[in-house]
Amino acid sequence: MFIDRVCIHVEAGAGGAGCMSFRREAHVPKGGPDGGDGGAGGDVVLEADRGVSSLIDYRFKHHFKATRGTHGKGAKRDGARGQDCVLKVPLGTVVREYDEESRTSGELIADLTHDGERVVVARGGHGGRGNTHFVTSTRRAPAFAELGEPAWGGWIELEMKLLADAALVGMPSAGKSSLIARISAARPKIADYPFTTLVPNLGVARSGDLSFVAADVPGLIEGAHTGKGLGHEFLRHIERTALIVHVVDLSGGYEGRDPLDDYEVINRELQLYAEDLMLRPRMVAANKTDVPGTEEQLQRLSERVRQDSLAMAAGNEFAPSLIDPKVYPISALTGVGVDSLKAAIASKVHELRESARAQAQDEMFYEHIWEHRREQQERRFAVHKLSEGIFRVQGTQVERMVIQTDWENEEAIAFLQHRLKRLGVEQELERCGALDGDEIRIVGRSFEFESAKGVHDIYRELDL
């Protein structure tokens, strides 16, 4: 089964709690704090693997979770880190955020195009710090430690787009499957009725010292750009290809279609689906020349392709090479003209590869953009006035601080107040009109607000 789009829920591991411990040994009356840190939770990682050809592994299992970190122990023994959950995906997998409620795709996370390329889609929670981290000149025996940081979880969308050098496109029964079977070792299903091919097929073709990967894309029909005839399911696999090979049925098929109309329909559908597909280099293969009476249709098609090539070149000085003005007459059934077409495709693909390689060397790539953007979002917080005297503070980092606090320990609570003050939460509450005695809600906790002046002396006393 060929699966090229799935949505899965990923959840990282939570961090382990830090340890509150003091060294107790014979002849060491004042050993001091020695609590170890909690281990970080495991990450959920996507890894592109050349050996994976489909997303079928995620067709029926949708939930994946990494293990949590273990708690710290005394004698400064840190907890073990949680084990990562590594999910293998095919090359060409696009990863996006996904909203399960609205069933809509969100921001792009990664585009995995190289074997072994990885992206962390759910980062494990940090382990809580042991009490050794909270020693100061005046607080020599801190009797508190941090709890582990909760892990992130959510839905993501995986969409596979074939990585091929050349895509064979055309109307149903144009002979695309026969052609890829003729030029490569691929053995797709071939029959004399439309939509024989229901999933894309890949084949490696060789011509002399050059080789290329060809994709046989299932037949397109008018309206494919709107999803008609599973158009979106097929068109997405053309987006990555460097070269489009338009296969036109000169015989008109059993419906007696006009080959020129077929040529125009496919071009229009490509343009309506994605504007940049019209600027993708193209070649035209006129198939089924073995059928009697196709000479006139070949002449008409050749003239139209030549006009399109000239028009494209006139509108864009870089466009003369986009459309090959030569139409390649072939018969996928008998093999006539196929070698010439294969050599032309191989030469063009080689040219495009060299151009892309030179361009890639001149570009600057920025890694971990999505991760950096997520960290920035986590640092933000907002204050909302729910009613007179009641405010709610929302923000990922603020909420995690509250969750990591041991509410049975007064020192830990005082330390949380200090952290919130340094983050600017108290200042923002005052700006929004909060007064001493107002109720402040963060996650599932409620606080009584005290202005910064009221608690400043406490911070100094605790030396936080």
Phi and psi in degrees as a GROMACS rama.xvg file:
@    title "Ramachandran Plot"
@    xaxis  label "Phi"
@    yaxis  label "Psi"
@TYPE xy
-101.839  113.348  PHE-2
-116.033  124.688  ILE-3
-122.985  7.42665  ASP-4
-154.887  125.662  ARG-5
-143.724  160.636  VAL-6
-122.993  129.869  CYS-7
-130.349  156.423  ILE-8
-105.226  125.931  HIS-9
-118.154  143.647  VAL-10
-141.947  124.163  GLU-11
-76.9396  174.606  ALA-12
-88.3971  144.578  GLY-13
-75.4696  154.168  ALA-14
-78.0041  150.752  GLY-15
-77.5959  157.65  GLY-16
-78.4367  145.201  ALA-17
-72.9025  160.798  GLY-18
-105.266  137.931  CYS-19
-102.813  105.81  MET-20
-147.462  154.223  SER-21
-127.829  143.064  PHE-22
-68.4016  124.872  ARG-23
-128.912  102.668  ARG-24
-135.97  159.085  GLU-25
-62.6625  139.076  ALA-26
67.6031  11.3014  HIS-27
-124.257  81.8362  VAL-28
-68.7701  -27.7033  PRO-29
-126.736  72.8796  LYS-30
-71.535  -28.1235  GLY-31
85.6285  173.184  GLY-32
-70.5581  142.649  PRO-33
-144.948  30.9792  ASP-34
-73.5991  131.907  GLY-35
-83.0785  164.323  GLY-36
-83.523  151.781  ASP-37
-75.0069  152.259  GLY-38
-77.304  146.45  GLY-39
-69.6224  150.863  ALA-40
-74.8419  156.99  GLY-41
-71.9183  152.651  GLY-42
-93.1832  158.224  ASP-43
-102.166  120.007  VAL-44
-121.581  135.198  VAL-45
-100.127  133.097  LEU-46
-129.414  126.94  GLU-47
-73.7746  130.667  ALA-48
-130.775  123.092  ASP-49
-61.9692  -25.1265  ARG-50
-80.5504  -6.37546  GLY-51
-99.7746  128.513  VAL-52
-112.387  -5.32727  SER-53
-155.703  167.225  SER-54
-96.7221  23.7995  LEU-55
-63.6123  -25.3817  ILE-56
-63.4446  -19.6152  ASP-57
-108.534  15.5049  TYR-58
-73.066  -37.5909  ARG-59
-115.948  -20.7991  PHE-60
-107.547  120.658  LYS-61
-115.909  -7.85323  HIS-62
-117.253  127.935  HIS-63
-135.434  135.229  PHE-64
-140.017  136.513  LYS-65
-85.9358  165.554  ALA-66
-87.1077  156.056  THR-67
-84.8842  160.993  ARG-68
-78.4339  155.665  GLY-69
-89.4472  161.408  THR-70
-74.5826  153.927  HIS-71
-72.8781  164.212  GLY-72
-132.125  173.179  LYS-73
-66.7895  176.271  GLY-74
60.8548  30.2902  ALA-75
56.7607  36.0302  LYS-76
-92.6303  114.797  ARG-77
-77.8459  150.435  ASP-78
-73.2619  157.302  GLY-79
-75.8516  147.21  ALA-80
-74.3823  144.758  ARG-81
-67.6576  155.722  GLY-82
-81.3129  134.959  GLN-83
-69.1612  150.784  ASP-84
-106.126  106.808  CYS-85
-100.212  121.289  VAL-86
-109.45  122.647  LEU-87
-83.6521  133.822  LYS-88
-132.73  158.979  VAL-89
-70.727  157.326  PRO-90
-61.7415  140.309  LEU-91
91.9365  15.2867  GLY-92
-86.3042  127.206  THR-93
-98.721  130.064  VAL-94
-112.233  127.528  VAL-95
-132.564  157.683  ARG-96
-67.6969  154.873  GLU-97
-142.81  133.352  TYR-98
-99.5044  110.058  ASP-99
-67.9134  -33.6324  GLU-100
-68.3142  -49.4685  GLU-101
-88.2707  -9.42353  SER-102
55.0319  47.1207  ARG-103
-125.075  149.743  THR-104
-80.857  147.084  SER-105
-110.606  -143.086  GLY-106
-70.6688  150.829  GLU-107
-70.5675  130.475  LEU-108
-97.4341  -48.1647  ILE-109
-161.808  159.945  ALA-110
-130.123  101.05  ASP-111
-89.564  104.195  LEU-112
-116.32  -6.41953  THR-113
-120.658  145.234  HIS-114
-61.8826  127.953  ASP-115
88.2432  -5.50929  GLY-116
-67.2302  138.684  GLU-117
-127.719  155.777  ARG-118
-147.578  136.64  VAL-119
-87.0113  113.984  VAL-120
-96.3688  -15.6668  VAL-121
-147.573  110.669  ALA-122
-90.0908  134.479  ARG-123
-64.4595  153.408  GLY-124
-69.6034  148.03  GLY-125
-70.5559  145.766  HIS-126
-73.0016  146.553  GLY-127
-68.0265  148.822  GLY-128
-83.7423  140.408  ARG-129
-73.7972  171.099  GLY-130
-69.6647  -10.5941  ASN-131
-64.2537  -23.4575  THR-132
-78.3833  -11.0942  HIS-133
-111.088  19.7734  PHE-134
-78.953  131.363  VAL-135
-129.678  -179.302  THR-136
-64.9604  -27.1179  SER-137
-107.898  -15.5335  THR-138
-114.429  87.2909  ARG-139
-84.6046  -18.1727  ARG-140
-134.014  70.7972  ALA-141
-63.6036  125.931  PRO-142
-102.857  42.0061  ALA-143
-151.211  158.411  PHE-144
-142.957  167.153  ALA-145
-87.3839  147.647  GLU-146
-80.7186  165.731  LEU-147
-69.9667  150.935  GLY-148
-77.7053  134.351  GLU-149
-66.3168  153.952  PRO-150
-92.1  155.339  ALA-151
-86.7401  143.529  TRP-152
-144.3  150.189  GLY-153
177.47  178.636  GLY-154
-93.5978  143.764  TRP-155
-134.034  157.326  ILE-156
-110.932  132.306  GLU-157
-111.297  124.421  LEU-158
-128.413  121.319  GLU-159
-93.8608  128.589  MET-160
-121.969  126.014  LYS-161
-59.3939  139.516  LEU-162
-99.5257  97.5922  LEU-163
-133.188  153.115  ALA-164
-78.8351  -38.9175  ASP-165
-134.451  134.762  ALA-166
-110.462  128.83  ALA-167
-90.2102  113.869  LEU-168
-119.681  158.693  VAL-169
162.422  177.789  GLY-170
-70.3376  161.942  MET-171
-56.3326  141.881  PRO-172
65.7316  23.4315  SER-173
-78.0669  -13.6095  ALA-174
103.73  19.7781  GLY-175
-65.6203  -43.5455  LYS-176
-65.6946  -38.7198  SER-177
-64.451  -37.3836  SER-178
-68.2993  -45.0268  LEU-179
-67.889  -30.6942  ILE-180
-68.8119  -30.9016  ALA-181
-75.7671  -36.5802  ARG-182
-95.3991  -10.0587  ILE-183
-141.046  -175.634  SER-184
-88.8007  2.12223  ALA-185
-65.0272  144.077  ALA-186
-128.439  71.6686  ARG-187
-74.0991  164.959  PRO-188
-69.1876  131.176  LYS-189
-126.842  128.401  ILE-190
-154.102  167.254  ALA-191
-95.1431  42.568  ASP-192
-140.732  154.524  TYR-193
-64.1692  154.93  PRO-194
57.8066  36.9982  PHE-195
-64.1379  -39.5617  THR-196
-88.9686  119.178  THR-197
-110.178  -13.38  LEU-198
-134.109  151.455  VAL-199
-63.5004  147.57  PRO-200
-120.805  140.245  ASN-201
-111.795  144.127  LEU-202
-148.101  141.459  GLY-203
-95.4121  122.512  VAL-204
-111.175  147.578  ALA-205
-127.545  141.3  ARG-206
-141.764  104.341  SER-207
65.9749  -126.662  GLY-208
-90.1551  -2.20414  ASP-209
-102.674  151.008  LEU-210
-141.444  160.505  SER-211
-156.11  159.691  PHE-212
-102.807  123.364  VAL-213
-107.78  143.666  ALA-214
-117.119  125.425  ALA-215
-91.3971  103.069  ASP-216
-89.9101  132.245  VAL-217
-51.5828  152.233  PRO-218
-56.7586  140.272  GLY-219
-101.199  152.669  LEU-220
-130.983  169.645  ILE-221
-63.3679  131.636  GLU-222
94.1457  6.70347  GLY-223
-61.985  -31.8281  ALA-224
-65.8317  -19.9344  HIS-225
-93.729  1.36424  THR-226
101.585  -1.45049  GLY-227
-64.714  135.44  LYS-228
65.5293  33.0828  GLY-229
59.9006  34.1923  LEU-230
-57.5676  -45.8962  GLY-231
-63.278  -35.5043  HIS-232
-63.7815  -29.7864  GLU-233
-95.2404  -39.3302  PHE-234
-65.1351  -28.8731  LEU-235
-61.4982  -26.2878  ARG-236
-80.6567  -6.57862  HIS-237
-90.4977  -19.5228  ILE-238
-60.2792  -32.53  GLU-239
-90.0988  -15.9116  ARG-240
-69.5721  143.492  THR-241
-79.0828  -27.531  ALA-242
-137.204  136.319  LEU-243
-105.991  124.399  ILE-244
-107.602  109.752  VAL-245
-88.5433  112.218  HIS-246
-94.5293  118.743  VAL-247
-111.888  132.608  VAL-248
-85.6171  106.221  ASP-249
-67.9843  -25.0475  LEU-250
-77.2196  -16.3212  SER-251
81.8303  -0.657266  GLY-252
68.5641  -174.698  GLY-253
-70.6589  -16.1745  TYR-254
-86.1529  -10.1147  GLU-255
69.9133  37.693  GLY-256
-70.437  158.42  ARG-257
-84.6574  119.463  ASP-258
-56.2355  -33.8866  PRO-259
-67.7323  -37.8245  LEU-260
-65.6229  -40.466  ASP-261
-60.0522  -43.0471  ASP-262
-60.1292  -44.4472  TYR-263
-70.7686  -37.6399  GLU-264
-62.1611  -46.8401  VAL-265
-64.4618  -42.7714  ILE-266
-60.6464  -40.7702  ASN-267
-67.0247  -41.1362  ARG-268
-65.8943  -38.3194  GLU-269
-63.384  -42.9114  LEU-270
-67.4181  -40.4264  GLN-271
-70.965  -30.396  LEU-272
-73.0968  -46.7366  TYR-273
-151.941  119.828  ALA-274
-56.8066  -37.1546  GLU-275
-71.8005  -13.4618  ASP-276
-65.9141  -26.5942  LEU-277
-72.8261  -16.7544  MET-278
-100.042  10.4614  LEU-279
-83.9636  136.278  ARG-280
-54.2763  138.15  PRO-281
-135.197  150.338  ARG-282
-132.223  153.389  MET-283
-119.259  125.863  VAL-284
-111.508  118.619  ALA-285
-91.2827  106.381  ALA-286
-94.0405  162.397  ASN-287
68.3303  41.9669  LYS-288
-70.8458  -11.012  THR-289
-74.8724  -13.7008  ASP-290
-78.3672  128.517  VAL-291
-60.2446  144.918  PRO-292
83.7242  17.3271  GLY-293
-98.7931  1.31231  THR-294
-63.3619  -40.5872  GLU-295
-67.6255  -39.7238  GLU-296
-65.5693  -36.6659  GLN-297
-63.4683  -40.4178  LEU-298
-65.8856  -42.5516  GLN-299
-64.1415  -43.9374  ARG-300
-65.3193  -41.3238  LEU-301
-61.804  -40.0497  SER-302
-66.3766  -40.4743  GLU-303
-67.434  -41.5158  ARG-304
-64.5383  -39.6241  VAL-305
-63.1625  -40.5519  ARG-306
-65.3181  -41.6203  GLN-307
-63.1544  -38.9622  ASP-308
-65.31  -42.4246  SER-309
-66.5119  -40.8006  LEU-310
-65.1006  -41.1208  ALA-311
-65.7597  -40.235  MET-312
-67.0082  -35.267  ALA-313
-68.6256  -31.2476  ALA-314
-87.9666  -13.209  GLY-315
-151.318  119.719  ASN-316
-65.7636  -18.1339  GLU-317
-96.1118  1.7823  PHE-318
-91.8929  -8.27388  ALA-319
-53.6434  -29.5047  PRO-320
-90.4128  0.123708  SER-321
-70.138  -45.4736  LEU-322
-114.393  119.971  ILE-323
-70.9163  117.046  ASP-324
-66.5305  -14.6642  PRO-325
-88.2001  129.678  LYS-326
-92.2469  133.609  VAL-327
-99.0798  104.293  TYR-328
-74.8134  127.573  PRO-329
-140.97  167.201  ILE-330
-133.948  104.985  SER-331
-64.7221  -23.0309  ALA-332
-73.8713  -47.773  LEU-333
-95.9515  -19.1024  THR-334
93.2406  0.121578  GLY-335
-65.5908  127.702  VAL-336
79.471  -6.1987  GLY-337
-68.8517  -38.7995  VAL-338
-63.2423  -39.3717  ASP-339
-64.6955  -42.5545  SER-340
-63.3649  -44.5613  LEU-341
-62.1256  -40.8418  LYS-342
-65.3829  -38.6394  ALA-343
-66.8579  -40.9587  ALA-344
-64.9183  -45.7013  ILE-345
-60.3268  -42.7064  ALA-346
-65.2581  -41.9703  SER-347
-68.3223  -41.5667  LYS-348
-62.3904  -42.0638  VAL-349
-60.7885  -42.5925  HIS-350
-62.0987  -43.0725  GLU-351
-68.5704  -35.9011  LEU-352
-63.4542  -45.43  ARG-353
-63.2051  -40.0033  GLU-354
-64.7656  -43.5085  SER-355
-66.2208  -36.1944  ALA-356
-66.9064  -41.2967  ARG-357
-66.7169  -38.0796  ALA-358
-67.9956  -38.074  GLN-359
-64.8675  -32.5556  ALA-360
-69.8036  -25.6659  GLN-361
-87.5785  -13.0135  ASP-362
-90.7448  152.016  GLU-363
-102.841  128.77  MET-364
-106.806  136.709  PHE-365
-110.61  119.918  TYR-366
-91.9873  156.021  GLU-367
59.3941  34.7613  HIS-368
-63.3121  -44.9521  ILE-369
-65.4758  -40.1171  TRP-370
-63.7864  -41.9013  GLU-371
-65.0232  -40.9824  HIS-372
-64.6124  -37.7519  ARG-373
-67.1061  -39.1738  ARG-374
-64.7943  -38.3391  GLU-375
-63.7305  -41.7133  GLN-376
-64.0242  -36.7886  GLN-377
-67.3009  -29.5703  GLU-378
-76.4334  -17.7427  ARG-379
-76.1582  150.082  ARG-380
-145.412  162.26  PHE-381
-139.047  146.776  ALA-382
-110.958  126.947  VAL-383
-119.546  133.032  HIS-384
-88.649  111.736  LYS-385
-79.7191  -40.9657  LEU-386
-163.482  -176.968  SER-387
-63.1991  118.565  GLU-388
83.7763  5.39136  GLY-389
-129.984  125.691  ILE-390
-128.683  149.984  PHE-391
-121.594  134.324  ARG-392
-107.502  126.164  VAL-393
-125.44  138.414  GLN-394
166.516  139.149  GLY-395
-58.6077  -48.8947  THR-396
-68.0539  -41.5364  GLN-397
-61.932  -44.7238  VAL-398
-65.6153  -35.3423  GLU-399
-67.6698  -37.1637  ARG-400
-58.9736  -42.2825  MET-401
-66.1905  -43.0382  VAL-402
-65.1571  -33.2989  ILE-403
-78.5277  -7.47091  GLN-404
-84.7414  134.929  THR-405
-82.6015  107.044  ASP-406
-79.7857  0.482347  TRP-407
-92.9182  -0.297439  GLU-408
-122.776  118.653  ASN-409
-66.3517  -35.7651  GLU-410
-63.9925  -39.753  GLU-411
-64.8778  -37.4111  ALA-412
-67.9846  -42.0382  ILE-413
-61.8731  -38.2248  ALA-414
-65.396  -37.7348  PHE-415
-61.473  -42.7986  LEU-416
-58.7223  -41.1775  GLN-417
-63.5525  -43.1237  HIS-418
-64.339  -42.3072  ARG-419
-63.6149  -37.7739  LEU-420
-64.3332  -45.0324  LYS-421
-65.101  -29.1335  ARG-422
-76.6732  -14.2528  LEU-423
95.1366  12.0369  GLY-424
-67.7549  -44.5477  VAL-425
-63.1124  -41.0537  GLU-426
-62.2333  -41.3217  GLN-427
-68.0254  -36.655  GLU-428
-63.3447  -42.3828  LEU-429
-63.4395  -39.4815  GLU-430
-63.4606  -32.9697  ARG-431
-84.0878  1.09731  CYS-432
101.202  12.0143  GLY-433
-71.0694  137.694  ALA-434
-119.017  161.499  LEU-435
-55.2883  131.686  ASP-436
96.9718  -12.3244  GLY-437
-69.4028  154.971  ASP-438
-89.5782  128.319  GLU-439
-114.809  126.394  ILE-440
-112.795  128.606  ARG-441
-134.41  122.333  ILE-442
53.4389  -119.428  VAL-443
-105.254  18.6641  GLY-444
-114.196  150.114  ARG-445
-120.759  141.416  SER-446
-128.663  155.297  PHE-447
-99.4389  121.811  GLU-448
-72.1781  133.808  PHE-449
-127.693  131.84  GLU-450
-62.1096  162.621  SER-451
-59.0181  -33.5852  ALA-452
-65.6619  -35.0105  LYS-453
-71.0767  -26.5794  GLY-454
-109.021  -2.18016  VAL-455
-60.7828  -39.9562  HIS-456
-65.0626  -34.6119  ASP-457
-64.1872  -42.6617  ILE-458
-61.1337  -41.6245  TYR-459
-65.9755  -40.326  ARG-460
-62.7977  -40.9569  GLU-461
-82.508  -9.96706  LEU-462
55.4868  49.5884  ASP-463
